[in-house]
């Protein structure tokens, strides 16, 4: 039987900013059709990992490959097969959604007719049909996030990297995105999902990887992670593995005391 090969392979990944080592020997394999929840406290190294994977951050040590391509040596080939949705990105606000998506689609060498068809359908599904030709400078954060989501998926990538993709979305849009991610998984897409919204990560992820201080401290299904701390929620697991539970209780007590001080 042929050995299952990972579509994302990370070996001894290290990255420093000056004297500060942000990633301290990350090892991780991700397989086709998996949704991986990648979570950790602020500054733990999540965004740094994602930037390395999408090829926007170099100067690291270790081996990182996507679909067998080295992310440093074969950066352009890697970019053909991935999609990326950041939490905050600079959209070209003077453009309309259609103009912006035409620009993005052309970067992936899609034909204009194909881009326009996909963009029209996808914008409609997100309730943006009426503003398809409106300058995005007037858009709310949620509307811009919807355009970003579409721009990261319009070329139908094999692997999708999501960094807080639900930021600013209304409740109906959140439900829709969750359904879309489930359907992408069914279609064999691989998704690395970074978020602070624990219940979404818990429900969507096949595996959850927790990073703390530049090191992976947990890697498994939610059921497997629960056995490590005998707790009922991902939030509790996260707190116990990153040392946040007691610290947050203390801070909350201090907060209330500060409010009631004379």
Wavefront OBJ file of the C-alpha trace (Angstrom):
o trace
v 0.000 0.000 0.000
v 1.373 3.403 -1.031
v 2.284 5.648 1.874
v 0.065 8.684 2.223
v 2.144 11.783 1.520
v 1.460 15.123 3.220
v 0.497 18.066 1.020
v 2.158 20.389 3.543
v 5.362 19.303 5.247
v 7.221 21.381 7.844
v 10.487 20.160 9.325
v 12.419 21.901 12.113
v 11.115 25.333 11.120
v 12.862 28.145 12.944
v 12.493 31.883 12.507
v 13.997 34.766 14.468
v 13.514 38.511 14.453
v 16.824 39.837 15.690
v 17.573 38.131 18.996
v 13.996 36.892 19.453
v 13.308 33.362 18.214
v 9.655 33.284 17.154
v 9.482 29.711 15.806
v 11.511 27.117 17.687
v 11.632 23.969 15.592
v 8.107 23.448 14.237
v 7.360 19.984 12.786
v 3.987 19.409 11.147
v 2.438 17.287 8.390
v -0.938 18.143 6.852
v -2.753 15.786 4.483
v -5.139 16.294 1.582
v -8.721 16.991 2.616
v -7.891 18.002 6.184
v -9.094 21.119 7.961
v -6.430 22.040 10.490
v -7.216 24.544 13.234
v -3.990 26.403 14.005
v -4.384 28.357 17.225
v -2.270 30.063 19.856
v -1.947 33.236 21.937
v -0.960 36.519 20.302
v 2.732 36.406 19.475
v 2.885 32.611 19.548
v 4.030 32.368 15.912
v 0.800 31.649 14.015
v 1.001 34.492 11.505
v 4.734 33.957 11.034
v 4.079 30.328 10.108
v 1.380 31.319 7.631
v 3.557 33.982 6.010
v 6.322 31.428 5.506
v 3.883 28.935 3.993
v 2.476 31.440 1.491
v 5.952 32.601 0.522
v 5.903 36.190 1.795
v 8.463 35.647 4.543
v 11.888 34.161 3.936
v 15.065 34.070 5.974
v 14.084 31.014 8.018
v 15.789 27.720 8.700
v 14.296 24.281 8.227
v 12.399 22.627 5.385
v 8.935 23.667 4.220
v 7.223 22.111 1.209
v 3.765 22.348 -0.316
v 2.598 19.688 -2.775
v 6.222 18.602 -2.945
v 7.473 22.072 -3.906
v 10.011 23.884 -1.747
v 8.388 27.182 -0.664
v 11.685 29.023 -1.163
v 13.033 27.475 -4.351
v 9.651 26.970 -6.048
v 7.755 29.962 -4.658
v 5.888 30.809 -7.875
v 4.801 27.214 -8.409
v 3.521 27.051 -4.827
v 1.495 30.246 -5.294
v -0.387 28.691 -8.230
v -1.935 26.092 -5.943
v -2.740 28.062 -2.793
v -5.251 30.652 -1.663
v -4.798 33.048 1.233
v -7.342 35.077 3.176
v -5.745 37.438 5.727
v -7.527 39.105 8.622
v -6.547 42.566 7.475
v -5.440 43.314 3.949
v -5.113 46.480 1.961
v -7.756 46.304 -0.735
v -7.463 48.716 -3.625
v -10.369 50.804 -2.390
v -10.625 52.877 -5.564
v -11.636 49.688 -7.370
v -15.018 48.011 -7.429
v -15.362 44.363 -6.316
v -15.526 43.258 -9.942
v -12.450 45.276 -10.907
v -10.523 43.932 -7.930
v -11.485 40.314 -8.624
v -10.574 40.734 -12.293
v -7.160 41.951 -11.160
v -6.711 38.968 -8.806
v -8.008 36.445 -11.327
v -5.619 37.681 -13.998
v -2.704 37.123 -11.613
v -3.701 33.449 -11.701
v -3.983 33.542 -15.513
v -7.741 33.026 -15.554
v -9.664 34.277 -18.590
v -11.719 37.442 -18.059
v -14.941 35.689 -19.041
v -14.319 33.004 -16.414
v -13.396 35.570 -13.758
v -16.483 37.682 -14.410
v -18.755 34.641 -14.255
v -17.265 33.370 -10.998
v -17.101 36.826 -9.426
v -20.716 37.598 -10.275
v -21.932 34.312 -8.802
v -19.756 34.475 -5.685
v -20.539 38.118 -4.920
v -24.229 37.327 -5.292
v -23.959 34.459 -2.809
v -22.495 36.906 -0.280
v -25.264 39.442 -0.896
v -23.043 41.913 -2.731
v -24.780 41.943 -6.133
v -26.048 45.491 -5.703
v -22.553 46.869 -5.020
v -20.640 44.866 -7.606
v -19.705 48.109 -9.431
v -19.404 50.358 -6.351
v -16.062 51.702 -5.152
v -14.946 49.714 -2.105
v -13.945 52.883 -0.227
v -17.572 53.003 0.951
v -17.612 49.375 2.180
v -17.886 48.215 5.780
v -15.247 45.863 7.230
v -17.593 42.912 6.760
v -18.201 43.740 3.093
v -14.479 44.032 2.465
v -13.894 40.732 4.221
v -16.374 39.045 1.895
v -14.466 40.366 -1.123
v -11.209 39.142 0.431
v -12.688 35.675 0.945
v -13.739 35.512 -2.676
v -10.351 36.778 -3.888
v -8.600 34.003 -1.967
v -10.785 31.305 -3.502
v -11.671 32.550 -6.991
v -8.924 30.493 -8.666
v -10.186 27.309 -6.939
v -6.917 26.536 -5.092
v -5.999 23.101 -3.759
v -4.812 24.509 -0.423
v -6.361 27.416 1.460
v -4.756 29.415 4.271
v -7.183 31.380 6.417
v -6.125 33.919 9.055
v -9.191 35.045 11.059
v -11.438 34.778 7.964
v -14.642 35.544 9.898
v -13.430 38.945 11.109
v -16.177 41.532 10.704
v -18.728 39.167 9.163
v -22.374 39.170 10.191
v -23.975 36.038 11.665
v -25.470 34.819 8.368
v -22.148 35.256 6.551
v -20.342 33.324 9.300
v -22.760 30.419 8.875
v -22.280 30.535 5.087
v -18.476 30.529 5.361
v -18.579 27.550 7.720
v -20.722 25.659 5.199
v -18.379 26.651 2.364
v -15.360 25.326 4.277
v -17.143 22.033 4.908
v -17.918 21.731 1.177
v -14.316 22.585 0.251
v -13.183 19.746 2.499
v -15.639 17.382 0.778
v -14.091 18.432 -2.538
v -10.664 17.358 -1.277
v -9.295 20.807 -0.510
v -6.849 21.238 2.359
v -7.421 24.116 4.773
v -5.174 25.610 7.446
v -7.402 27.771 9.604
v -6.099 30.221 12.202
v -8.639 31.880 14.479
v -9.395 32.991 18.014
v -13.023 31.892 17.694
v -12.669 28.619 19.570
v -16.113 27.142 18.963
v -15.702 27.489 15.179
v -12.257 25.875 15.270
v -13.602 23.107 17.489
v -16.517 22.298 15.171
v -14.727 22.620 11.819
v -11.312 21.101 12.425
v -10.259 17.526 11.785
v -7.166 18.260 13.859
v -6.258 21.131 16.126
v -2.661 22.310 16.424
v -1.864 24.596 19.361
v 1.296 26.700 19.237
v 2.676 28.512 22.264
v 5.929 30.477 22.504
v 7.001 29.264 19.082
v 6.491 25.557 19.807
v 3.675 23.118 19.064
v 2.244 22.042 22.409
v -0.671 19.963 21.094
v -1.633 18.247 17.841
v -4.712 16.053 17.605
v -8.474 15.835 17.282
v -10.572 17.740 19.782
v -11.462 14.466 21.496
v -7.769 13.619 21.813
v -6.929 17.059 23.186
v -9.689 16.832 25.762
v -8.051 13.783 27.318
v -4.949 15.841 28.081
v -6.767 18.078 30.497
v -10.090 16.370 31.227
v -11.924 19.531 30.159
v -15.069 20.006 28.128
v -14.281 22.838 25.716
v -11.490 23.829 23.353
v -11.263 27.130 25.213
v -10.440 25.228 28.407
v -7.928 22.994 26.609
v -6.301 26.052 25.073
v -6.045 27.789 28.419
v -4.600 24.776 30.185
v -1.947 24.162 27.508
v -0.890 27.787 27.122
v -1.018 28.661 30.824
v -3.835 31.125 30.360
v -6.527 29.739 32.662
v -5.087 30.811 36.010
v -3.604 34.001 34.588
v -6.954 35.068 33.132
v -8.755 34.347 36.393
v -6.243 36.506 38.247
v -6.539 39.310 35.714
v -10.328 39.188 35.861
v -10.196 39.478 39.677
v -7.789 42.414 39.365
v -10.071 44.057 36.784
v -13.093 43.874 39.058
v -11.065 45.185 41.993
v -9.890 48.124 39.888
v -13.470 48.972 38.947
v -14.585 48.963 42.582
v -11.604 50.875 43.962
v -12.230 54.293 45.529
l 1 2 3 4 5 6 7 8 9 10 11 12 13 14 15 16 17 18 19 20 21 22 23 24 25 26 27 28 29 30 31 32 33 34 35 36 37 38 39 40 41 42 43 44 45 46 47 48 49 50 51 52 53 54 55 56 57 58 59 60 61 62 63 64 65 66 67 68 69 70 71 72 73 74 75 76 77 78 79 80 81 82 83 84 85 86 87 88 89 90 91 92 93 94 95 96 97 98 99 100 101 102 103 104 105 106 107 108 109 110 111 112 113 114 115 116 117 118 119 120 121 122 123 124 125 126 127 128 129 130 131 132 133 134 135 136 137 138 139 140 141 142 143 144 145 146 147 148 149 150 151 152 153 154 155 156 157 158 159 160 161 162 163 164 165 166 167 168 169 170 171 172 173 174 175 176 177 178 179 180 181 182 183 184 185 186 187 188 189 190 191 192 193 194 195 196 197 198 199 200 201 202 203 204 205 206 207 208 209 210 211 212 213 214 215 216 217 218 219 220 221 222 223 224 225 226 227 228 229 230 231 232 233 234 235 236 237 238 239 240 241 242 243 244 245 246 247 248 249 250 251 252 253 254 255 256 257 258 259 260 261 262
